[in-house]
Amino acid sequence: MLAMADGGAGRYDAREARRGRGGGAEPELRSPEMTSPARTLTVPLRRRMSAKDANGYMTWHVEERPAALSAEETALLLCDVWDQHWCRGANERLAVMLPRMNAVVRALRDAGVLIVHAPSDTMAFYRDHPARGRVLAAPAVEPPAELPREDPPPPIQAPGGGSDTDNDPAPPGAAVWTRQHPAIEIDGDRDAVSDDGRELLGLYRRRGIRNIVIMGVHTNMCVLGRSFAVKQMVRWGFRVALVRDLTDTMYTPADPPYVSHAEGTALVVEYIEKFWCPSVTSDALLSAVNTAAD
């Protein structure tokens, strides 16, 4: 696994990474199927369906069904898990999730899942990283015709950016991020780095990826709207699932619908389960890896 280091130019330092490996040449750009046996991960996917109840009233109900995901046809994407954010609350909530995120990354990588790191606006840092080169080496492809999809308005609002904390380290919207958070390991031999949906489409087609599991921030913004994230991937016909316990929103209880931050995040997860894709938990993913290994 390649070490990550901040070079003097503010980017990944390949020479420092080699020193961490004991010297030698750059590692061969191998793909997961060359290093991990193919496995099938069976996970319960939760969605919300509308239907009439026994008394004829329309209601939403939770439906959970097992899904079999071939590891070699699955990608785990980390959306905008940046090293820093302009909102203090966003930084603090991410810090709590980071150890679990990295545990899921390690487990799914070892099971043969492609790990995609997507820290938007920081590709200059990864210019010389082999995981970035792996994406750029994939042939470009034309996107498929987009599937029609209902897109109702989201259940929460964040007109001022959504900060719920004082003493934020920067003004709302300031691009203070420089890279992915270093608590998340990037394996140069197997992972991919990109913040562009069309780039990733080429890699996914090359690798036969059909399933995309997404975790990261922020659920009501980047996780839904980025070119590599939920809405676009669903429209391109991928099977998508959100890791619902490893995500967070930009939302303050001072904005509609005037609920707690945790309730606001839960509302967005429910919205995604209703209109975009099912969700899964990190517990279910880790359990599926362990079961597949037995």
C-alpha positions in Angstrom: 0.0 0.0 0.0 1.4 3.4 -0.9 2.0 5.9 1.9 0.5 9.4 1.5 2.6 12.4 2.2 2.3 16.1 1.7 5.0 17.2 -0.7 6.6 20.7 -0.6 4.4 21.6 -3.6 1.2 20.7 -1.7 0.6 17.4 -3.5 1.2 13.7 -3.3 4.9 13.0 -3.2 5.7 9.8 -5.1 9.4 9.9 -4.0 8.3 10.0 -0.3 5.9 7.2 -0.9 8.7 5.1 -2.4 10.9 5.8 0.6 8.1 4.6 2.8 8.1 1.3 0.8 11.8 0.9 1.1 12.7 2.4 -2.3 12.5 0.9 -5.7 10.4 1.6 -8.8 6.8 2.7 -9.0 4.4 -0.2 -8.3 2.7 -1.8 -11.2 -0.8 -0.4 -11.7 -2.6 -3.6 -10.8 -6.4 -4.0 -10.7 -8.2 -5.6 -7.7 -9.0 -8.8 -9.6 -5.3 -9.5 -9.9 -4.9 -9.4 -6.1 -8.2 -10.5 -4.6 -10.5 -13.5 -5.2 -13.9 -12.6 -6.5 -16.6 -12.7 -3.8 -20.3 -12.1 -3.6 -21.4 -9.7 -0.9 -25.1 -10.2 0.2 -26.4 -7.1 1.9 -29.9 -5.9 3.0 -30.9 -2.8 1.0 -33.5 -0.5 2.4 -35.9 1.6 0.3 -39.2 3.4 1.0 -42.2 2.6 -1.1 -45.6 4.3 -1.4 -48.7 2.2 -1.3 -52.2 2.2 0.2 -52.6 0.7 3.6 -55.4 -1.7 4.7 -57.8 1.2 5.1 -57.1 2.6 1.6 -54.8 5.5 2.8 -51.7 6.3 0.8 -48.6 5.9 3.0 -44.8 5.2 2.9 -43.5 1.9 4.2 -39.9 0.6 4.6 -39.0 -2.3 2.4 -35.7 -4.2 3.0 -34.5 -6.9 0.6 -31.2 -8.8 0.3 -29.1 -8.0 -2.7 -26.1 -10.0 -4.0 -23.3 -7.7 -5.2 -20.4 -9.3 -7.1 -17.3 -7.7 -5.5 -15.5 -7.4 -8.9 -18.5 -5.5 -10.3 -18.8 -3.1 -7.4 -17.2 0.2 -6.5 -17.2 2.0 -3.1 -17.0 5.7 -3.7 -16.0 8.2 -1.0 -17.6 11.6 -1.8 -15.8 14.8 -0.7 -14.2 13.3 2.4 -12.0 16.4 2.6 -9.1 17.2 4.9 -10.9 20.3 6.1 -14.2 22.2 5.7 -15.2 25.7 6.2 -17.8 24.6 8.8 -16.7 23.6 12.3 -19.6 21.2 12.8 -19.0 19.5 9.5 -15.3 18.9 10.5 -16.3 17.5 13.9 -19.0 15.2 12.6 -16.7 13.8 9.9 -14.0 13.2 12.5 -16.4 10.8 14.3 -17.0 8.8 11.1 -13.5 8.6 9.7 -12.3 5.4 11.6 -15.4 3.5 10.5 -15.1 4.8 7.0 -11.5 3.6 6.8 -12.5 0.2 8.2 -15.1 -0.2 5.5 -12.6 0.9 2.8 -10.1 -1.7 4.0 -12.6 -4.5 4.2 -14.2 -4.0 0.9 -10.9 -3.4 -0.8 -9.6 -6.8 0.5 -12.9 -8.4 -0.7 -12.1 -7.2 -4.3 -14.3 -4.1 -4.4 -12.9 -1.1 -6.4 -12.3 1.9 -4.0 -12.8 5.3 -5.6 -11.7 8.4 -3.7 -13.5 11.5 -5.0 -12.4 14.6 -3.0 -13.6 17.3 -5.4 -11.4 20.2 -6.5 -8.2 18.6 -5.2 -6.9 16.6 -8.2 -3.8 18.7 -8.4 -2.7 17.1 -5.1 -2.9 13.7 -6.7 -1.3 14.6 -10.0 1.5 12.0 -9.6 -0.5 9.4 -7.6 -0.9 6.0 -9.4 -4.5 5.8 -8.2 -5.1 9.0 -10.2 -3.2 7.6 -13.2 -5.4 4.5 -13.1 -8.4 6.7 -13.9 -6.7 8.8 -16.6 -5.5 5.6 -18.3 -9.0 4.4 -18.8 -10.4 5.0 -22.4 -13.0 7.8 -22.5 -16.5 6.6 -23.4 -19.7 8.4 -24.4 -22.2 8.6 -21.6 -25.4 6.5 -22.2 -28.8 8.1 -22.6 -30.0 9.2 -19.2 -32.9 7.3 -17.7 -35.8 9.6 -16.8 -36.1 10.1 -13.1 -38.5 12.0 -10.9 -36.6 14.7 -8.9 -38.8 16.2 -6.2 -37.5 19.0 -4.0 -35.4 18.0 -1.1 -36.9 17.9 2.4 -34.5 20.4 4.0 -33.2 23.8 3.1 -29.8 25.3 3.5 -29.9 28.8 2.0 -26.9 30.1 3.9 -24.8 27.0 3.5 -26.2 25.0 6.3 -23.7 25.6 9.1 -25.1 24.9 12.6 -22.0 26.0 14.5 -20.3 29.3 15.5 -16.6 29.9 15.2 -16.4 28.3 11.8 -12.8 28.3 10.5 -13.7 30.1 7.2 -16.6 31.9 5.6 -19.5 29.9 4.1 -18.5 28.3 0.8 -14.8 28.9 1.2 -12.8 26.1 -0.6 -10.4 25.3 2.3 -9.9 21.7 1.3 -6.7 20.6 -0.3 -6.9 16.8 -0.4 -8.9 13.8 1.0 -8.6 13.4 4.7 -5.4 11.5 5.5 -7.3 9.2 7.9 -8.6 7.4 4.8 -5.9 5.2 3.3 -5.4 5.2 -0.5 -3.9 2.1 -2.0 -1.9 3.1 -5.0 -1.9 -0.5 -6.3 -5.6 -0.9 -6.4 -7.6 2.3 -5.8 -8.8 5.1 -8.1 -8.9 8.9 -7.6 -11.2 11.2 -9.5 -13.7 13.9 -9.1 -15.2 13.6 -12.6 -18.2 11.4 -13.4 -17.3 11.0 -17.1 -13.7 10.0 -16.2 -15.1 7.4 -13.8 -17.6 6.2 -16.4 -14.6 5.1 -18.6 -13.0 3.3 -15.7 -16.3 1.6 -14.7 -16.9 0.4 -18.2 -13.3 -0.9 -18.5 -13.7 -2.8 -15.2 -17.2 -4.0 -15.6 -18.6 -2.1 -12.7 -22.3 -2.3 -12.3 -22.9 -1.4 -8.6 -21.8 1.8 -6.8 -21.9 2.1 -3.0 -21.5 5.7 -1.9 -20.5 7.2 1.5 -19.3 10.7 2.4 -20.6 14.2 2.6 -22.8 16.1 2.3 -26.0 14.1 1.7 -28.2 17.0 0.6 -25.5 18.5 -1.6 -22.5 16.7 -3.1 -23.7 13.1 -2.4 -26.7 13.8 -4.4 -25.5 16.3 -7.0 -21.9 15.6 -8.0 -21.2 14.3 -11.4 -19.9 11.1 -9.9 -22.6 10.7 -7.2 -26.1 9.4 -6.6 -28.3 11.2 -9.2 -26.0 11.0 -12.1 -25.0 7.4 -11.5 -28.7 6.4 -11.2 -29.5 8.2 -14.4 -26.7 6.4 -16.2 -28.2 3.1 -15.1 -25.9 1.9 -12.3 -27.2 0.1 -9.2 -26.5 2.6 -6.5 -26.7 2.4 -2.7 -26.0 5.0 0.0 -24.2 4.0 3.2 -26.7 5.8 5.5 -24.7 5.8 8.7 -21.5 7.2 7.1 -22.9 10.4 5.7 -23.9 13.9 7.0 -25.8 16.9 5.8 -25.1 20.6 5.7 -28.1 21.8 7.7 -28.9 24.1 10.6 -32.1 23.7 12.7 -32.6 27.5 12.1 -33.7 26.6 8.5 -36.8 24.8 7.3 -38.2 22.3 8.3 -36.8 23.4 11.7 -35.7 20.0 13.1 -32.5 18.9 14.7 -29.4 18.4 12.6 -29.7 14.6 13.1 -33.4 14.7 12.1 -32.5 16.7 9.0 -30.0 14.1 7.9 -32.5 11.3 8.5 -35.0 13.2 6.3 -32.5 13.4 3.4 -31.7 9.7 3.8 -35.4 8.9 3.6 -35.8 11.2 0.6 -33.0 9.3 -1.2 -34.6 5.9 -0.3 -37.9 7.1 -1.7 -36.8 8.7 -5.0 -33.2 7.7 -5.8 -31.7 4.6 -4.4 -31.7 2.2 -1.5 -29.4 2.5 1.5 -27.3 0.1 3.5 -25.4 0.3 6.8 -21.6 -0.1 7.4 -22.4 -3.0 9.7 -24.2 -4.8 6.9 -21.2 -4.2 4.5 -18.7 -5.5 7.1 -20.8 -8.5 7.9 -21.2 -9.3 4.2 -17.4 -9.3 3.8 -16.9 -11.6 6.8 -19.6 -14.0 5.6 -18.2 -14.1 2.1 -14.8 -14.9 3.6 -16.1 -18.0 5.5 
